[in-house]
Amino acid sequence: MHQIYDVLLKDIIKDVPPKFLKILTGYETGRFLDIQLPDVQVRQPDLLVEVEDGNIVHIEIQSTDDKSITKRMYEYSALINRQFNKLPLQTLLYIGDKEVTTVNRLCNRDVNYSYRVIDVKEVDCCQLLQSDRPEDLVLAILCKTDDVDGAIKTIVDRLSVLSPKDAKDYCLKLLYLSNLKKLYNKVKKEVDNMPITFDIRESEMFLDGKREGLIEGQKKGLIEGQKKGLIEGQKKGLIEGQRKGLIEGIEMALEIKYGSKGLELMDMVRNIHEIERLNQLKVLIKRSGTPDELRATLVDILR
């Protein structure tokens, strides 16, 4: 489900909220660049912004502490440089709930590469609450504050003055992001007091999340089904192996005791599928006096 948050954050940040952009990059204004980078594999960075002095800012959003991210950031740097003929200013925005331990540097004798890492939990939300942009206000829910309830009330109060359509849109985004901080219930309580009505289940993001949950459920169901099928297959294989061994033993016993007359009974024996009945037949062969007597017994078993 973290993919939903990544998509939502990209959607918000590509509108270039000035306060949040300044925290990440040092710049307040810029123009979002929607490009794919040429490579053997097509690569698309999370966010590229051209800022007022002409620099290219690359922001990558990470929700897990991925040990391979620095290599990818280095690759992005080279590909962006090839595309724009300038090295980007790079920032990794970490939105996970665990401590970030990413080593943001690659060094050897000739290379000294690094990028900024910003843990959104360490950003002071007061900086964003001073903004007049709704994108900044919504992103403030992820940031550090000593007064969670006060921050939530301020955000919702500020969003409530927007047009009904915009208020709904940004409140939905706020509700989604609040899940990352386990603040959904607190935010929903404030949103419920707003003079707008909407159903979160009608939002496109909710439906995307529902579809993703369904796909994940189907995957898990398939895996469980495969496991169960494997176990069932193993059981069936074991039973079939026992059955085959019993039938071969019965065939040998019939040939030894009754010769060719005994082997004439094998067509009937092969129609017995239950292990228990085959075991019973082994005992009956020992006790039987003639092939005809045994044939009568087999007819009873097969009924």
MIDOSE-1310 file (N, C-alpha, C; in nm, 2 decimals, decimal comma, always signed):
residues 303
mhqi	+0,08/-0,12/+0,00/+0,00/+0,00/+0,00/+0,08/+0,13/+0,00; +0,21/+0,12/+0,03/+0,30/+0,24/+0,03/+0,30/+0,30/-0,10; +0,28/+0,22/-0,21/+0,28/+0,28/-0,34/+0,18/+0,39/-0,36; +0,06/+0,38/-0,29/-0,04/+0,48/-0,29/+0,01/+0,61/-0,24
ydvl	+0,08/+0,60/-0,13/+0,14/+0,73/-0,07/+0,24/+0,79/-0,16; +0,33/+0,71/-0,22/+0,43/+0,76/-0,31/+0,36/+0,84/-0,42; +0,26/+0,78/-0,48/+0,18/+0,84/-0,59/+0,12/+0,97/-0,55; +0,06/+0,97/-0,43/-0,01/+1,09/-0,38/+0,09/+1,20/-0,35
lkdi	+0,20/+1,17/-0,29/+0,30/+1,27/-0,26/+0,36/+1,33/-0,39; +0,38/+1,24/-0,49/+0,43/+1,30/-0,62/+0,33/+1,39/-0,68; +0,20/+1,36/-0,67/+0,09/+1,44/-0,72/+0,09/+1,58/-0,65; +0,12/+1,58/-0,52/+0,11/+1,70/-0,44/+0,24/+1,79/-0,47
ikdv	+0,35/+1,72/-0,47/+0,48/+1,80/-0,48/+0,50/+1,85/-0,62; +0,45/+1,78/-0,72/+0,47/+1,83/-0,86/+0,40/+1,96/-0,88; +0,31/+2,00/-0,79/+0,25/+2,14/-0,80/+0,34/+2,24/-0,74; +0,46/+2,20/-0,70/+0,57/+2,29/-0,65/+0,52/+2,37/-0,53
ppkf	+0,48/+2,31/-0,42/+0,45/+2,39/-0,30/+0,57/+2,47/-0,25; +0,57/+2,60/-0,24/+0,69/+2,68/-0,22/+0,77/+2,65/-0,09; +0,69/+2,64/+0,02/+0,76/+2,62/+0,15/+0,82/+2,48/+0,16; +0,75/+2,38/+0,11/+0,81/+2,24/+0,12/+0,92/+2,23/+0,02
lkil	+0,91/+2,29/-0,10/+1,02/+2,29/-0,19/+1,15/+2,35/-0,14; +1,13/+2,46/-0,06/+1,24/+2,53/-0,01/+1,31/+2,44/+0,10; +1,23/+2,37/+0,18/+1,28/+2,28/+0,28/+1,37/+2,17/+0,21; +1,32/+2,12/+0,10/+1,39/+2,01/+0,03/+1,51/+2,05/-0,05
tgye	+1,50/+2,17/-0,11/+1,60/+2,21/-0,21/+1,66/+2,34/-0,18; +1,60/+2,43/-0,10/+1,65/+2,57/-0,09/+1,59/+2,67/-0,19; +1,51/+2,62/-0,28/+1,44/+2,70/-0,38/+1,29/+2,70/-0,34; +1,22/+2,82/-0,37/+1,08/+2,83/-0,35/+0,99/+2,82/-0,47
tgrf	+1,05/+2,84/-0,59/+0,97/+2,83/-0,71/+1,04/+2,74/-0,81; +0,96/+2,69/-0,90/+1,02/+2,60/-1,00/+0,91/+2,55/-1,10; +0,95/+2,47/-1,20/+0,86/+2,42/-1,30/+0,88/+2,27/-1,30; +0,77/+2,19/-1,28/+0,78/+2,05/-1,28/+0,81/+2,00/-1,42
ldiq	+0,90/+1,90/-1,43/+0,94/+1,85/-1,56/+0,90/+1,70/-1,56; +0,81/+1,67/-1,65/+0,76/+1,53/-1,66/+0,83/+1,46/-1,78; +0,93/+1,39/-1,74/+1,01/+1,32/-1,85/+1,04/+1,18/-1,81; +1,08/+1,10/-1,90/+1,14/+0,97/-1,88/+1,28/+0,97/-1,93
lpdv	+1,37/+0,91/-1,86/+1,51/+0,91/-1,89/+1,55/+0,79/-1,98; +1,62/+0,82/-2,09/+1,66/+0,71/-2,18/+1,76/+0,62/-2,12; +1,74/+0,49/-2,14/+1,84/+0,39/-2,09/+1,80/+0,26/-2,16; +1,87/+0,15/-2,13/+1,83/+0,02/-2,18/+1,69/-0,01/-2,12
qvrq	+1,67/+0,03/-1,99/+1,54/+0,03/-1,93/+1,49/+0,18/-1,92; +1,36/+0,20/-1,95/+1,31/+0,33/-1,93/+1,30/+0,36/-1,79; +1,36/+0,47/-1,74/+1,35/+0,51/-1,60/+1,28/+0,64/-1,59; +1,20/+0,65/-1,49/+1,13/+0,78/-1,46/+1,15/+0,82/-1,32
pdll	+1,22/+0,93/-1,30/+1,24/+0,98/-1,16/+1,11/+1,02/-1,10; +1,11/+1,02/-0,97/+0,98/+1,06/-0,90/+0,95/+1,21/-0,94; +1,04/+1,30/-0,92/+1,01/+1,44/-0,94/+1,13/+1,51/-1,00; +1,12/+1,58/-1,10/+1,22/+1,67/-1,15/+1,16/+1,81/-1,16
veve	+1,24/+1,91/-1,11/+1,19/+2,05/-1,10/+1,30/+2,14/-1,16; +1,27/+2,22/-1,25/+1,36/+2,32/-1,30/+1,34/+2,45/-1,22; +1,43/+2,49/-1,14/+1,42/+2,61/-1,05/+1,46/+2,74/-1,11; +1,44/+2,85/-1,04/+1,45/+2,98/-1,10/+1,59/+3,01/-1,16
dgni	+1,70/+2,95/-1,10/+1,83/+2,98/-1,15/+1,88/+2,89/-1,26; +1,78/+2,80/-1,30/+1,82/+2,71/-1,41/+1,86/+2,57/-1,37; +1,89/+2,55/-1,24/+1,93/+2,42/-1,19/+1,81/+2,32/-1,20; +1,85/+2,20/-1,21/+1,75/+2,09/-1,22/+1,76/+2,02/-1,08
vhie	+1,64/+2,01/-1,02/+1,63/+1,95/-0,88/+1,56/+1,81/-0,90; +1,62/+1,71/-0,85/+1,57/+1,57/-0,85/+1,53/+1,53/-0,71; +1,40/+1,50/-0,69/+1,35/+1,45/-0,56/+1,30/+1,31/-0,58; +1,35/+1,22/-0,50/+1,31/+1,08/-0,50/+1,24/+1,05/-0,37
iqst	+1,12/+0,99/-0,37/+1,05/+0,96/-0,25/+1,07/+0,82/-0,21; +1,10/+0,79/-0,09/+1,13/+0,66/-0,04/+1,05/+0,63/+0,09; +0,97/+0,52/+0,09/+0,90/+0,48/+0,21/+0,96/+0,37/+0,29; +1,06/+0,31/+0,23/+1,14/+0,20/+0,30/+1,29/+0,23/+0,30
ddks	+1,36/+0,18/+0,40/+1,50/+0,20/+0,41/+1,57/+0,11/+0,31; +1,58/+0,15/+0,18/+1,63/+0,06/+0,08/+1,78/+0,08/+0,06; +1,85/-0,03/+0,08/+2,00/-0,02/+0,08/+2,06/+0,01/-0,06; +1,97/-0,02/-0,17/+2,02/+0,00/-0,30/+1,99/+0,14/-0,36
itkr	+1,93/+0,23/-0,28/+1,88/+0,35/-0,33/+1,99/+0,44/-0,38; +2,11/+0,44/-0,31/+2,22/+0,53/-0,35/+2,27/+0,49/-0,49; +2,28/+0,37/-0,52/+2,32/+0,33/-0,66/+2,22/+0,38/-0,76; +2,09/+0,38/-0,73/+1,99/+0,43/-0,82/+2,00/+0,58/-0,83
myey	+2,02/+0,64/-0,72/+2,03/+0,79/-0,73/+2,15/+0,83/-0,81; +2,26/+0,75/-0,80/+2,38/+0,78/-0,88/+2,35/+0,76/-1,03; +2,28/+0,66/-1,06/+2,24/+0,63/-1,20/+2,15/+0,75/-1,25; +2,05/+0,79/-1,17/+1,97/+0,90/-1,21/+2,05/+1,03/-1,24
sali	+2,15/+1,05/-1,15/+2,23/+1,17/-1,17/+2,30/+1,17/-1,31; +2,35/+1,05/-1,34/+2,42/+1,05/-1,47/+2,32/+1,06/-1,59; +2,20/+1,00/-1,58/+2,10/+1,01/-1,69/+2,05/+1,15/-1,70; +2,02/+1,21/-1,59/+1,97/+1,35/-1,59/+2,08/+1,44/-1,65
nrqf	+2,20/+1,42/-1,62/+2,31/+1,50/-1,67/+2,32/+1,48/-1,82; +2,30/+1,36/-1,87/+2,30/+1,33/-2,01/+2,18/+1,41/-2,08; +2,07/+1,41/-2,02/+1,95/+1,47/-2,08/+1,95/+1,62/-2,08; +2,00/+1,68/-1,97/+2,00/+1,83/-1,96/+2,13/+1,89/-1,96
nklp	+2,24/+1,81/-1,97/+2,38/+1,86/-1,98/+2,41/+1,94/-1,85; +2,36/+1,90/-1,74/+2,39/+1,96/-1,61/+2,36/+1,86/-1,50; +2,45/+1,86/-1,40/+2,42/+1,77/-1,29/+2,31/+1,82/-1,20; +2,22/+1,73/-1,16/+2,10/+1,77/-1,08/+2,14/+1,79/-0,93
lqtl	+2,06/+1,87/-0,86/+2,07/+1,88/-0,72/+1,97/+1,77/-0,67; +2,02/+1,67/-0,59/+1,93/+1,56/-0,56/+1,90/+1,55/-0,41; +1,77/+1,52/-0,38/+1,73/+1,50/-0,25/+1,64/+1,37/-0,24; +1,67/+1,29/-0,14/+1,59/+1,18/-0,11/+1,49/+1,21/+0,00
lyig	+1,36/+1,21/-0,02/+1,26/+1,24/+0,08/+1,22/+1,11/+0,14; +1,25/+1,08/+0,27/+1,21/+0,96/+0,33/+1,08/+0,98/+0,41; +0,98/+0,90/+0,38/+0,85/+0,91/+0,45/+0,82/+0,79/+0,53; +0,91/+0,70/+0,55/+0,88/+0,58/+0,63/+0,87/+0,61/+0,78
dkev	+0,82/+0,51/+0,85/+0,80/+0,53/+1,00/+0,92/+0,48/+1,08; +1,01/+0,41/+1,01/+1,13/+0,36/+1,08/+1,25/+0,46/+1,07; +1,35/+0,44/+1,14/+1,47/+0,53/+1,13/+1,54/+0,51/+0,99; +1,58/+0,61/+0,93/+1,65/+0,60/+0,80/+1,79/+0,58/+0,83
ttvn	+1,85/+0,48/+0,76/+1,99/+0,45/+0,78/+2,07/+0,45/+0,65; +2,01/+0,50/+0,55/+2,07/+0,51/+0,41/+2,20/+0,58/+0,41; +2,30/+0,52/+0,35/+2,43/+0,58/+0,33/+2,43/+0,66/+0,20; +2,42/+0,79/+0,21/+2,40/+0,87/+0,09/+2,52/+0,91/+0,01
rlcn	+2,62/+0,83/+0,01/+2,75/+0,87/-0,05/+2,82/+0,75/-0,12; +2,88/+0,77/-0,23/+2,96/+0,68/-0,30/+3,10/+0,74/-0,32; +3,20/+0,67/-0,27/+3,34/+0,73/-0,28/+3,44/+0,63/-0,32; +3,53/+0,67/-0,40/+3,66/+0,60/-0,42/+3,77/+0,70/-0,45
rdvn	+3,88/+0,66/-0,51/+3,99/+0,75/-0,54/+3,94/+0,87/-0,62; +3,86/+0,85/-0,72/+3,83/+0,95/-0,82/+3,68/+1,00/-0,81; +3,60/+0,93/-0,74/+3,46/+0,97/-0,73/+3,42/+1,01/-0,59; +3,35/+1,12/-0,58/+3,30/+1,16/-0,45/+3,15/+1,21/-0,47
ysyr	+3,06/+1,12/-0,47/+2,92/+1,15/-0,50/+2,84/+1,14/-0,37; +2,74/+1,24/-0,36/+2,65/+1,24/-0,25/+2,52/+1,31/-0,28; +2,42/+1,30/-0,20/+2,30/+1,37/-0,22/+2,24/+1,39/-0,08; +2,14/+1,48/-0,07/+2,07/+1,51/+0,06/+1,97/+1,41/+0,09
vidv	+1,96/+1,38/+0,22/+1,85/+1,29/+0,27/+1,77/+1,37/+0,37; +1,64/+1,38/+0,35/+1,55/+1,45/+0,44/+1,45/+1,36/+0,49; +1,45/+1,33/+0,62/+1,34/+1,25/+0,69/+1,23/+1,35/+0,72; +1,11/+1,32/+0,66/+1,00/+1,41/+0,68/+0,96/+1,42/+0,82
kevd	+0,99/+1,32/+0,90/+0,95/+1,33/+1,05/+1,03/+1,43/+1,12; +1,15/+1,47/+1,06/+1,23/+1,57/+1,13/+1,21/+1,72/+1,08; +1,11/+1,73/+0,99/+1,08/+1,87/+0,93/+0,98/+1,93/+1,03; +1,01/+2,06/+1,06/+0,92/+2,14/+1,15/+0,79/+2,18/+1,07
ccql	+0,68/+2,13/+1,12/+0,56/+2,16/+1,04/+0,52/+2,30/+1,04; +0,57/+2,38/+1,14/+0,53/+2,52/+1,15/+0,58/+2,60/+1,03; +0,68/+2,55/+0,96/+0,73/+2,62/+0,84/+0,62/+2,61/+0,73; +0,56/+2,49/+0,72/+0,46/+2,47/+0,62/+0,32/+2,53/+0,66
lqsd	+0,29/+2,54/+0,79/+0,17/+2,60/+0,83/+0,16/+2,75/+0,80; +0,28/+2,81/+0,77/+0,29/+2,95/+0,74/+0,25/+2,98/+0,59; +0,24/+2,87/+0,51/+0,22/+2,89/+0,37/+0,07/+2,91/+0,34; +0,05/+2,98/+0,22/-0,09/+3,00/+0,18/-0,12/+2,90/+0,07
rped	-0,04/+2,80/+0,05/-0,06/+2,70/-0,05/-0,12/+2,57/+0,01; -0,23/+2,52/-0,04/-0,29/+2,40/+0,02/-0,20/+2,28/+0,02; -0,11/+2,27/-0,08/-0,02/+2,16/-0,09/+0,08/+2,16/+0,03; +0,13/+2,27/+0,07/+0,21/+2,28/+0,19/+0,14/+2,24/+0,31
lvla	+0,01/+2,29/+0,32/-0,07/+2,26/+0,44/-0,09/+2,11/+0,46; -0,12/+2,04/+0,35/-0,15/+1,90/+0,35/-0,02/+1,82/+0,39; +0,09/+1,86/+0,34/+0,22/+1,80/+0,36/+0,26/+1,82/+0,51; +0,21/+1,92/+0,57/+0,25/+1,95/+0,71/+0,21/+1,83/+0,81
ilck	+0,11/+1,75/+0,77/+0,06/+1,64/+0,85/+0,17/+1,54/+0,87; +0,27/+1,53/+0,78/+0,37/+1,43/+0,79/+0,49/+1,48/+0,88; +0,49/+1,61/+0,92/+0,61/+1,67/+0,98/+0,60/+1,67/+1,13; +0,71/+1,71/+1,19/+0,72/+1,71/+1,34/+0,65/+1,83/+1,40
tddv	+0,58/+1,80/+1,51/+0,51/+1,90/+1,58/+0,50/+1,86/+1,73; +0,50/+1,96/+1,82/+0,47/+1,93/+1,96/+0,33/+1,94/+1,99; +0,25/+1,99/+1,90/+0,10/+2,00/+1,92/+0,03/+1,94/+1,80; +0,01/+1,81/+1,81/-0,05/+1,74/+1,69/-0,19/+1,79/+1,67
dgai	-0,27/+1,79/+1,78/-0,41/+1,83/+1,77/-0,43/+1,97/+1,71; -0,34/+2,06/+1,76/-0,34/+2,20/+1,72/-0,30/+2,21/+1,57; -0,21/+2,13/+1,53/-0,16/+2,14/+1,39/-0,27/+2,09/+1,30; -0,34/+1,98/+1,34/-0,45/+1,92/+1,26/-0,56/+2,02/+1,24
ktiv	-0,60/+2,09/+1,35/-0,70/+2,19/+1,35/-0,67/+2,30/+1,26; -0,54/+2,35/+1,27/-0,50/+2,46/+1,18/-0,51/+2,42/+1,03; -0,46/+2,30/+1,00/-0,46/+2,25/+0,86/-0,61/+2,25/+0,81; -0,69/+2,19/+0,88/-0,83/+2,17/+0,84/-0,90/+2,30/+0,83
drls	-0,88/+2,39/+0,93/-0,94/+2,53/+0,92/-0,90/+2,60/+0,80; -0,77/+2,59/+0,76/-0,72/+2,66/+0,65/-0,77/+2,60/+0,52; -0,79/+2,47/+0,52/-0,85/+2,41/+0,40/-1,00/+2,44/+0,38; -1,06/+2,46/+0,49/-1,21/+2,48/+0,49/-1,25/+2,61/+0,41
vlsp	-1,15/+2,70/+0,39/-1,19/+2,83/+0,32/-1,17/+2,82/+0,17; -1,13/+2,70/+0,13/-1,12/+2,68/-0,02/-1,25/+2,66/-0,08; -1,26/+2,66/-0,21/-1,39/+2,62/-0,27/-1,43/+2,48/-0,23; -1,56/+2,45/-0,23/-1,60/+2,31/-0,19/-1,53/+2,20/-0,27
kdak	-1,50/+2,22/-0,40/-1,44/+2,12/-0,48/-1,29/+2,10/-0,43; -1,22/+2,21/-0,41/-1,08/+2,20/-0,37/-1,07/+2,15/-0,23; -1,16/+2,20/-0,14/-1,16/+2,15/+0,00/-1,18/+2,00/+0,01; -1,27/+1,94/-0,07/-1,28/+1,80/-0,08/-1,16/+1,73/-0,12
dycl	-1,10/+1,78/-0,23/-0,98/+1,72/-0,29/-0,87/+1,72/-0,19; -0,84/+1,83/-0,13/-0,72/+1,84/-0,03/-0,75/+1,77/+0,10; -0,88/+1,76/+0,14/-0,91/+1,69/+0,26/-0,89/+1,54/+0,24; -0,93/+1,49/+0,12/-0,90/+1,35/+0,09/-0,76/+1,32/+0,09
klly	-0,68/+1,41/+0,04/-0,53/+1,38/+0,04/-0,48/+1,39/+0,18; -0,53/+1,48/+0,26/-0,49/+1,49/+0,40/-0,52/+1,36/+0,48; -0,64/+1,31/+0,45/-0,68/+1,19/+0,52/-0,59/+1,07/+0,48; -0,56/+1,06/+0,36/-0,47/+0,95/+0,31/-0,33/+0,96/+0,38
lsnl	-0,27/+1,08/+0,37/-0,14/+1,10/+0,43/-0,14/+1,08/+0,58; -0,25/+1,11/+0,65/-0,26/+1,10/+0,79/-0,24/+0,95/+0,83; -0,27/+0,86/+0,74/-0,25/+0,72/+0,77/-0,10/+0,69/+0,80; -0,01/+0,76/+0,73/+0,13/+0,73/+0,75/+0,18/+0,77/+0,89
kkly	+0,11/+0,86/+0,96/+0,14/+0,90/+1,09/+0,04/+0,84/+1,19; -0,05/+0,75/+1,15/-0,15/+0,69/+1,23/-0,23/+0,80/+1,30; -0,27/+0,90/+1,22/-0,35/+1,01/+1,27/-0,49/+1,02/+1,20; -0,52/+0,91/+1,13/-0,64/+0,92/+1,05/-0,77/+0,96/+1,13
nkvk	-0,79/+0,89/+1,25/-0,91/+0,92/+1,33/-0,91/+1,06/+1,38; -0,80/+1,12/+1,42/-0,79/+1,26/+1,46/-0,83/+1,35/+1,35; -0,77/+1,33/+1,23/-0,80/+1,41/+1,11/-0,94/+1,40/+1,07; -0,99/+1,28/+1,07/-1,13/+1,26/+1,02/-1,23/+1,33/+1,12
kevd	-1,20/+1,33/+1,24/-1,29/+1,40/+1,34/-1,30/+1,55/+1,31; -1,19/+1,61/+1,27/-1,19/+1,75/+1,24/-1,25/+1,77/+1,10; -1,23/+1,68/+1,01/-1,28/+1,70/+0,87/-1,44/+1,68/+0,88; -1,48/+1,60/+0,97/-1,63/+1,58/+0,98/-1,70/+1,70/+1,03
nmpi	-1,63/+1,79/+1,09/-1,69/+1,92/+1,14/-1,69/+2,03/+1,03; -1,63/+2,00/+0,91/-1,63/+2,10/+0,81/-1,76/+2,11/+0,74; -1,80/+2,22/+0,68/-1,93/+2,24/+0,61/-1,92/+2,18/+0,47; -1,86/+2,06/+0,46/-1,87/+1,99/+0,33/-1,90/+1,85/+0,35
tfdi	-1,96/+1,78/+0,26/-1,99/+1,64/+0,27/-1,93/+1,56/+0,16; -1,87/+1,45/+0,19/-1,81/+1,37/+0,08/-1,79/+1,23/+0,14; -1,78/+1,13/+0,06/-1,76/+1,00/+0,10/-1,62/+0,95/+0,05; -1,53/+0,92/+0,14/-1,39/+0,89/+0,10/-1,39/+0,76/+0,01
rese	-1,50/+0,68/+0,02/-1,50/+0,56/-0,06/-1,53/+0,59/-0,21; -1,57/+0,72/-0,24/-1,59/+0,76/-0,38/-1,47/+0,81/-0,45; -1,36/+0,83/-0,37/-1,25/+0,90/-0,43/-1,17/+0,80/-0,52; -1,11/+0,85/-0,62/-1,03/+0,77/-0,71/-0,92/+0,70/-0,64
mfld	-0,85/+0,77/-0,54/-0,74/+0,71/-0,47/-0,79/+0,59/-0,39; -0,91/+0,60/-0,33/-0,96/+0,49/-0,25/-0,98/+0,37/-0,34; -1,04/+0,40/-0,46/-1,07/+0,29/-0,55/-0,94/+0,22/-0,60; -0,83/+0,31/-0,62/-0,70/+0,25/-0,66/-0,65/+0,16/-0,55
gkre	-0,66/+0,21/-0,43/-0,62/+0,13/-0,31/-0,70/+0,01/-0,30; -0,83/+0,02/-0,32/-0,91/-0,10/-0,31/-0,87/-0,21/-0,42; -0,84/-0,15/-0,54/-0,80/-0,24/-0,65/-0,67/-0,31/-0,62; -0,58/-0,22/-0,56/-0,45/-0,28/-0,53/-0,46/-0,38/-0,42
glie	-0,55/-0,36/-0,32/-0,57/-0,45/-0,22/-0,63/-0,58/-0,27; -0,72/-0,57/-0,37/-0,78/-0,69/-0,43/-0,67/-0,77/-0,50; -0,59/-0,70/-0,58/-0,48/-0,77/-0,65/-0,39/-0,84/-0,55; -0,35/-0,77/-0,44/-0,27/-0,83/-0,34/-0,33/-0,96/-0,28
gqkk	-0,47/-0,94/-0,26/-0,54/-1,05/-0,20/-0,54/-1,17/-0,30; -0,56/-1,14/-0,43/-0,56/-1,24/-0,53/-0,42/-1,31/-0,54; -0,32/-1,23/-0,53/-0,18/-1,29/-0,53/-0,16/-1,39/-0,41; -0,20/-1,34/-0,29/-0,18/-1,42/-0,17/-0,27/-1,55/-0,18
glie	-0,39/-1,53/-0,24/-0,48/-1,64/-0,25/-0,42/-1,74/-0,35; -0,36/-1,69/-0,45/-0,29/-1,78/-0,55/-0,18/-1,86/-0,49; -0,10/-1,78/-0,41/+0,02/-1,85/-0,34/-0,03/-1,95/-0,25; -0,13/-1,92/-0,17/-0,18/-2,01/-0,07/-0,24/-2,13/-0,14
gqkk	-0,31/-2,10/-0,25/-0,37/-2,21/-0,33/-0,26/-2,30/-0,39; -0,15/-2,24/-0,43/-0,04/-2,32/-0,48/+0,02/-2,41/-0,37; +0,04/-2,35/-0,25/+0,09/-2,42/-0,14/+0,00/-2,54/-0,11; -0,13/-2,51/-0,10/-0,23/-2,61/-0,07/-0,23/-2,72/-0,17
glie	-0,22/-2,67/-0,30/-0,22/-2,77/-0,41/-0,10/-2,86/-0,40; +0,01/-2,80/-0,36/+0,14/-2,88/-0,35/+0,12/-2,98/-0,24; +0,07/-2,94/-0,13/+0,05/-3,03/-0,02/-0,05/-3,14/-0,06; -0,16/-3,10/-0,12/-0,26/-3,20/-0,17/-0,20/-3,29/-0,27
gqkk	-0,12/-3,24/-0,36/-0,05/-3,32/-0,46/+0,04/-3,42/-0,40; +0,12/-3,37/-0,29/+0,21/-3,46/-0,22/+0,13/-3,58/-0,16; +0,02/-3,54/-0,10/-0,07/-3,64/-0,03/-0,12/-3,74/-0,13; -0,17/-3,69/-0,24/-0,22/-3,78/-0,35/-0,11/-3,87/-0,40
glie	+0,00/-3,81/-0,42/+0,12/-3,89/-0,47/+0,16/-4,00/-0,38; +0,15/-3,97/-0,25/+0,19/-4,07/-0,15/+0,09/-4,18/-0,15; -0,04/-4,14/-0,15/-0,15/-4,24/-0,15/-0,14/-4,33/-0,28; -0,12/-4,26/-0,39/-0,11/-4,34/-0,52/+0,01/-4,43/-0,52
gqrk	+0,12/-4,39/-0,46/+0,23/-4,48/-0,45/+0,21/-4,60/-0,36; +0,14/-4,58/-0,25/+0,10/-4,69/-0,16/+0,01/-4,78/-0,24; -0,09/-4,73/-0,31/-0,19/-4,81/-0,38/-0,11/-4,90/-0,49; -0,02/-4,83/-0,56/+0,05/-4,91/-0,66/+0,13/-5,02/-0,60
glie	+0,20/-4,99/-0,49/+0,28/-5,09/-0,42/+0,19/-5,21/-0,37; +0,07/-5,18/-0,32/-0,02/-5,28/-0,27/-0,07/-5,37/-0,39; -0,10/-5,30/-0,50/-0,15/-5,38/-0,61/-0,04/-5,47/-0,67; +0,08/-5,42/-0,67/+0,19/-5,51/-0,72/+0,21/-5,63/-0,62
giem	+0,20/-5,60/-0,49/+0,21/-5,71/-0,39/+0,10/-5,81/-0,41; -0,03/-5,76/-0,43/-0,14/-5,85/-0,45/-0,13/-5,94/-0,57; -0,08/-5,88/-0,68/-0,06/-5,95/-0,80/+0,04/-6,06/-0,78; +0,15/-6,04/-0,71/+0,25/-6,14/-0,68/+0,19/-6,25/-0,60
alei	+0,11/-6,21/-0,50/+0,05/-6,31/-0,41/-0,05/-6,40/-0,48; -0,13/-6,34/-0,57/-0,23/-6,42/-0,65/-0,16/-6,52/-0,75; -0,05/-6,47/-0,81/+0,03/-6,56/-0,90/+0,09/-6,67/-0,82; +0,14/-6,64/-0,71/+0,21/-6,75/-0,63/+0,10/-6,85/-0,58
kygs	-0,01/-6,80/-0,53/-0,11/-6,89/-0,47/-0,20/-6,97/-0,58; -0,24/-6,89/-0,69/-0,33/-6,95/-0,78/-0,28/-6,95/-0,93; -0,16/-6,91/-0,95/-0,11/-6,91/-1,09/-0,19/-6,82/-1,18; -0,21/-6,87/-1,31/-0,28/-6,78/-1,41/-0,42/-6,76/-1,37
kgle	-0,49/-6,85/-1,29/-0,63/-6,83/-1,25/-0,63/-6,71/-1,15; -0,53/-6,70/-1,07/-0,53/-6,58/-0,98/-0,51/-6,45/-1,05; -0,42/-6,45/-1,16/-0,39/-6,33/-1,23/-0,52/-6,28/-1,31; -0,61/-6,37/-1,34/-0,73/-6,33/-1,41/-0,82/-6,23/-1,32
lmdm	-0,79/-6,23/-1,19/-0,86/-6,14/-1,10/-0,81/-6,00/-1,09; -0,69/-5,98/-1,16/-0,62/-5,85/-1,14/-0,70/-5,73/-1,20; -0,78/-5,75/-1,31/-0,86/-5,64/-1,36/-0,96/-5,59/-1,25; -1,01/-5,68/-1,17/-1,10/-5,64/-1,07/-1,02/-5,57/-0,95
vrni	-0,90/-5,62/-0,93/-0,82/-5,56/-0,82/-0,78/-5,42/-0,85; -0,75/-5,39/-0,98/-0,71/-5,26/-1,02/-0,82/-5,15/-1,01; -0,94/-5,20/-1,00/-1,06/-5,11/-0,98/-1,08/-5,07/-0,84; -1,00/-5,12/-0,75/-1,01/-5,09/-0,61/-0,91/-4,97/-0,58
heie	-0,97/-4,86/-0,53/-0,89/-4,74/-0,51/-0,86/-4,71/-0,36; -0,93/-4,76/-0,27/-0,91/-4,73/-0,13/-0,80/-4,82/-0,08; -0,71/-4,76/-0,01/-0,59/-4,82/+0,05/-0,64/-4,93/+0,16; -0,74/-4,89/+0,23/-0,79/-4,98/+0,34/-0,84/-5,11/+0,28
rlnq	-0,92/-5,10/+0,17/-0,98/-5,22/+0,11/-0,87/-5,31/+0,04; -0,76/-5,25/-0,01/-0,65/-5,32/-0,07/-0,58/-5,40/+0,05; -0,57/-5,33/+0,16/-0,50/-5,40/+0,27/-0,59/-5,52/+0,32; -0,72/-5,50/+0,32/-0,81/-5,61/+0,36/-0,80/-5,73/+0,26
lkvl	-0,79/-5,69/+0,13/-0,78/-5,80/+0,03/-0,65/-5,88/+0,05; -0,54/-5,82/+0,09/-0,42/-5,90/+0,11/-0,45/-6,01/+0,22; -0,52/-5,97/+0,32/-0,55/-6,07/+0,43/-0,65/-6,18/+0,37; -0,74/-6,14/+0,29/-0,84/-6,23/+0,23/-0,77/-6,33/+0,14
ikrs	-0,67/-6,29/+0,07/-0,60/-6,38/-0,02/-0,54/-6,50/+0,06; -0,48/-6,46/+0,17/-0,42/-6,56/+0,26/-0,52/-6,66/+0,31; -0,65/-6,61/+0,34/-0,75/-6,69/+0,40/-0,83/-6,77/+0,29; -0,83/-6,72/+0,17/-0,92/-6,78/+0,06/-0,87/-6,92/+0,03
gtpd	-0,97/-7,01/-0,02/-0,94/-7,14/-0,05/-0,93/-7,16/-0,20; -1,01/-7,09/-0,28/-1,01/-7,10/-0,43/-1,02/-6,97/-0,50; -0,98/-6,96/-0,63/-1,00/-6,83/-0,70/-1,14/-6,79/-0,71; -1,24/-6,88/-0,72/-1,38/-6,85/-0,73/-1,43/-6,78/-0,60
elra	-1,38/-6,84/-0,49/-1,42/-6,78/-0,36/-1,37/-6,64/-0,35; -1,25/-6,62/-0,39/-1,19/-6,48/-0,39/-1,26/-6,39/-0,48; -1,30/-6,44/-0,60/-1,37/-6,36/-0,70/-1,50/-6,31/-0,64; -1,58/-6,39/-0,56/-1,70/-6,35/-0,50/-1,67/-6,24/-0,40
tlvd	-1,56/-6,25/-0,33/-1,53/-6,15/-0,23/-1,50/-6,02/-0,30; -1,43/-6,02/-0,41/-1,40/-5,90/-0,49/-1,52/-5,83/-0,54; -1,62/-5,91/-0,58/-1,75/-5,86/-0,63/-1,81/-5,78/-0,52; -1,81/-5,83/-0,39/-1,87/-5,76/-0,28/-1,79/-5,63/-0,25
ilr	-1,66/-5,64/-0,26/-1,58/-5,52/-0,23/-1,61/-5,40/-0,33; -1,63/-5,44/-0,46/-1,65/-5,34/-0,57/-1,79/-5,29/-0,58; -1,88/-5,34/-0,50/-2,02/-5,29/-0,50/-2,03/-5,15/-0,45
